Structures are given as structure tokens and as C-alpha cells.
Amino acid sequence: MKKLLSLTVVMFLLGTINALAQEKKYSVYAIGFYNLENLFDTLHDEGHNDYEYLPDGRNKWTGMKYRNKLKNMARVLAEMGTDELPTIGCAAIGVSEVENDGCLADLCEQEPLKKRNFQHLLIEGPDHRGVDCGLLYNPALFSVRNVKLVPYVYDKPEDARRATRGFFVVSGTLADEHVTIIVNHLPSRGATSYYRELGGKQIRVVKDSLLKDDPNVKLFIMGDMNDDPADPSMSKALGAQREINDVKPGGLYNPFWNIHASGTGTLMYDGKWNLFDQIILSHSLLNQKGKKDFSTLKLWKAQIFRRNYLFQQEGRYKGYTLRGYSDHLPTLVYLVKEQK
């Protein structure tokens, strides 16, 4: 691990950290999220409505289609983070819309991920379609402490039969610091905002519980929120702030709010960009009011991952995401820590 971590950056971090004006050594890390859009195998999982992703189902989901999907997803996942870390990529990547643990195992066997020894975590939940959230990680950079699935709880008895994804919580160590990642996939837009706001409130409870256990934990709340950063589920129910200097201790910052306000996003609908795929950070990861303290892990910048091969290049849907990959674009954040 120390050997890999020594592959660090000696830099001024132009534009962001050049105020340091000294030649110091910094380690840079990337954490990402990607909605894999229906990563199903070709077998039926008892009790789940996965019939459209069977060889004789509506999508004629054959072994060849599954293998092609794995290849495409692995390419994207391996390239995430390489804009700044070309030989390392991401330390950890949250994923959603995965049918089961076996799909992630198959994914990690793809050559781009296998050569970095990527590992996977997933706890199967009660979602009626059988799609879950999981985590991929590079064990040379991120070590796992604890894993749990916190259920999404409906507050109306008549809704309880519509089981949905829970909140996948992974505690671990990154850069010798306690880090916890909460991977989410909130109810779809087929449901009203109320149910995503309920999810935002429940994530907030999980967040508060984690901070109570360790006020210094570095928290990453990520996922397909099925809402934009300014929507009530994120801005009010979860309480993620738009501006970094507005975040109070115990609070949260959403670096993708201003990115979406600039006119871009992670999925396009009716010719307009939404930004459902967010990574939200705890106060402990922030430098505020111009401070440049990187003695512990701090946010450097956030990014939507884009490559030309992820987009339709012609026709009616030119500029939309290319089917065969995902209807969502990945997101990531870069973190910096000064070497001692």
C-alpha cells in the first residue's frame, strides 16, 4: 500500500492550491459513483421481477449482451479518475442498478478492473426488481472496516409492500483516515417527490448517527438521487448546501449544485440535463473561507466524467448518452492530503 501511495503528485495544484507557493508533496485520491443501468445477469433470481432481462424476456438478454455490458461498464469504471490519476484511477466507486453480488464479481473479473485488483461489496435488499447498490474499491488504497444495509422505511403502511433500495453504508480507511461512504438509489420519478424527500430525511438520520459515533469521520453521500441538487429531497430534507462557506459543522456540501446550475448534468431528458448522480460531502472534508489546510483529506474538485464514446454522435438523439453503456454519466470528486 505504501508503495502505491508513493505514486503521488509533487505540485502547486494550479488554480486551487497555488496559494501554498511551496514545493510540497501531496497525495491525490478519487472517489466516484456510477449508475450501471440494469446490470442483470441472464438467470432468474427467485422472488424478483427480472423477467425482461432473461434470454426469452422482452430484452432478449443473452450471454453475449451481458458480456458486452460488462466490458463497457469496466471500461468506464477503470477510466474514472484517470484525468488526474492516470495510472491509479479511483480508490472507490459506488454503483447502483446491480442485480446481485455475482454481477459485481463478473465485473471485477474484466481485465481493466482485474489488473488493479478491484474488489466488490453488495448486500442484496428487498427491491422488487432486485436491483441494489454496491461498492467497488481498490484494496491498495481503501480498506474496509464495516458494511451494512440500512433499509428505506415507508411511513405509510399502505406503501410498505413497495419495497425499494436501502442505504448501503461502507466504513473504511483511506489515506490513514476514517472514511464512510453511503451509496443510495432513491425512489424513481414514477413516485412523487414526497418519497425522495422521505429518503433524504432518512439519509440525514444515518449521517447524524455516523457523526455521533465519530465527529471526525469523512462522509461521502453518493448515488442516483432521482432529483437534482436544488430539489427538496437534497436541499431541504438532506440539507446539502450549495455554497461551501454555508456549511456548518455537522452539515453537508453538494459540489454538483453549481455544476448543474451551469447548464450541464449526468442524464438528459427531453433535451435538458438533469444531475441526479451526486456526491455530497461532510464538513470535515471542506476548506472554507479561502483556507488551504490539507493536513487531512480535503476536497479539491468535483467532476462529471465525460468521454466521446459515451454519447450518441449523430441522429435524433445526438448528444444523449449512448445505450449499451448507461443512461447516466459517472461523477467523481478528487481529494488532496499533504504528505508528512
N, C-alpha and C positions, 0 to 999 in steps of 0.2 A: 504493500500500500504506500509506504513512504517513497518508494522508488517512483511510482506513478505520480504521486503528488508533487514530486520534484519537477515534473514537466509543467512548470508554472510560467508566469509571464513577468518579465522584468520591464516595467513600463511606467509611463506617466498617466496611462489611461486617458488619452486625449479627450478633451471636451467634458469629461466627467470628474476626473481626479487630478487634472493637471495643476490644480492649486497646491498640491503637495510639493511640487517643484523639487523633488529629491528623487534620486535613483534608488527606490526601494523595491523589494520583491513582493509580489502579490500572487496569491493563488486565485484562480477564477473557476467557478463551477456553474453548471447549467442544470436547471430543473424544468421539466416540461409536462405538457398534457396533450393528449390526442384522443379524440373520439374516433374509434376504428370503424364505425358504421357497419354494424351487423357482421361481426367476425364470428360466424357459425361454422361448425364442422358439418359433416354430411350425415350424422347419426341423430336419431330422435332421443331427446332427454325426457324421460318419463315425467309427466306432470307439467310439462311446459309446452306452450303453443309455438313450436318451432317448425311446423309442417311446411311452411313456404320455403324453408332452407333445407329441404331434403331432395334427393335426386329426382323424385317424382312429384315434387311440390311445384308451386307456382313459378318459382325462380329457377327450377331445374338445376339445383345446387349440386353439381357434380364434384368429384375429387379434383378435376382439373381446375374448376373455378375456385375451389377452396385453396389449392396450392398457389394459384395466381394471386389471390387475395393476400395470402401470407407473404409472398415475395414482395408485393407492392407495399404492404404495411411495414415490413422490415426495412425496406429501402428508406422510407421516410423517417422512421424511428432512429435509424443509425445516423442519418444526416442531421437530425435535430441537434442544435448546439455547436455544429462544426463551423459556423461562421466565425466564431471566436475561439473555439477549441477544436481545431481540425483533426487532431489525432485521437481525441478523447470523446467528444460529444457529451451527452447528458449523463449526470450521475444517477438520476431517477426520473421516470416518466409515468405519470398517472394515465390510465386508459379507461375508456368506457365502451359500452356495447360489445361486450365479450360474452360468448355463450357459457364457457366453463373453463376450468383450470387447464384442461387438455389443450384448448386453443392457444393459451399463452405458452404452454410448453412447446407446442409446434412452432409458434412464432419465434421463440428463443433458439430454436434449432436452425433457423435461417442463417445463412453464413454471415451477413453483416453484423448480426447480433451475437452469434455464437463466438466469433473471433474476439469479441470483447467480454465474453463470459457473462452476458446478461442473464439475470435470474428473474423469477416472477413470483408474484403473490396474488392470490384471489380467494375470497370466501364466497361461496355461492349463496345468494339470497333468494327471496321469495317472489321476485318479479315474474309475472305471468308468462312473459315471453322467454324468460330465462336469461336475460342479459344482465351482466354485472359490471362492476368497476374493479379494477386491479391496479397493480403497480409493477413496472419493470425497473430493474436497478442494476447498476454496475457495482459488484461487491468490493472492487478495489477502491471505490470512493464512498459508498454508502453501506453501512452495516445496520442490520435490522435488530431492534430491541423487542418490539411487541406489535402484534397485529390484531385488530378486532373489527367487527362489523356492527355498527350502531344502527338499529332499524329506523326507518322512516315510520312515524306513528300518526295515523289519521286521528283527528279529534272528533269525527262524527262516526258513530257506529255503523251507519249505512255505507260508509266508504271503505270499511275495513277489508271487504272482500277484494278490493282492487289493489292487491299487494304490489309494491314498487320497490325500486332500488333503495338500499340503505346508504349509510355514510361509512366509507371504507377508511379506517384510520390506521396509519402505519407510523410507529415511532422508531427512530433510528439515530445514527450518528453520522454526521457529515462535517468534515474539517474539524474533528475533535469536539464538536458541539452537538447538543441535543436538538434534534430536528423532528418535527411531526408533520406528516402530510395527510390531509383529509381529501379523499377523492370522491366526487359527487356526480350524480346524474339526476337532476331534479325532474319532476313530472313534466310531460311534454306540453306543447301548446294546444293539444287537444283538450287539456284541462284548463280551467280558469286560473288567473293569476293567484287566487287565494291559496291554491295548493303549492305553488312555488314559494309564496310568502311563508307558508307554514314550514316548508323545507328550510328556508333561510333562517327562521327563528330556531329551528332545531339544530342547525349547524352552529348557530351562535351559542347555544347551550353547551354543545360539545366543546367549542372553543374556550368558553369560560371555565369549563371543568379542567381542561388541559392546562390552562394558565394558572388555575388554583393549585394544581399539583406541582407545577414548575413555572414560576413567573418569567423565567428567562428562556423558556423554550422558543425555538424559532418555528413559527407555524406557516404552512402553505395550505391554503384552502383552494382547491382547484376542481375544475370539472366542466361538464356541459350543463350550464345552469338553465338552459332554455329561456333565458331572459338576458337582456342587455344590462350593462353595468348601472345605468341610470334607473332601471326598473325597480319597483318597490321591494321585490324579494332580495335584491342585492344592496340597494342604497339605504333602505329603511329596516327591513326585517333582519338582515345580517348586519347592516350598519357599516358597510365598507365605504370609506371616504374617497372622494375624487382627488383631493389635493393632499400631498404628503404632509404638509405642515398642519393640517387639520386633525391629524390622527393623535388621539390621546393614548396614554399608557393603557394597555388592555384592548385598544381599538385595532382597526384593520384599514389597510390601504389597498385600493384597486387600481393598479397602474394601467389597466386596459380601458378605464373610463375615458381618459383624454385621447387615447388611441382611437377608440370608436368615434368620439366626437370629431376627430379629424377627417372622418368620412370613409374609413376602412373597417374591415371586420374579418370574421372567420367563416361565415357562410352567407350565401346570397339567396334572397327570396324576393321574387317579383322585381328584380332589378336593383334591389337595395341590400346593403350589407348589414347583417346583424353580427354581434360579437357575443355569442353565447359561451365561448370557451375561454374561461378566465382563470387567472392565478392571483389570488388575493393573499396579502402578506400581513403578518403581525407587526406591531410597533417595534418589537425587538430587532427587526430586520432593516430598520429605516435610519437614514441620516436625515435630519431635519434642520431647517433654517441655515442651510449652507454648510453644515458641519461635514467634515471629511474624516471621520473616525472609522477606520477599517480594522481595528484591533480584534473585532469579532465579525462574523459573517454579516454582510450588508448588501442590500440591493444595489446593483449597478444599473441595469436597464431591463425593460420588458420588450418582447418581440413576438410578432406573428410570423411563423415560419412559412416562407413562400419559395417555391421553385416553379419554373415554367411548366414542368411536366405534370404539375398538379391542377392545371387549368385547361379547359376547352380552348382550343386555339382558333376555331372557326365555327361558322354556322350560327343558328339561332341562339345557342347558349354559350357563345364565345364570352370568355371572362368568368364563367361559372366554374366551380370545381369539377374535375374530371371523374366520372364514375369509374369504378374499378379501384380507386383509392378510397377516398372518403368524401362525404358531402361537407365535411368540416376541415378547416385548416388547423394545424397544431399551433400551440402557443408555448412560450417559454420565458423564463427570467434568468438573468445572469447575476451571479453573486460574487463578491470580492472579499478576500480576507488577507490582511498583511501577514507575511511570514515572519516568524520570530527568529 
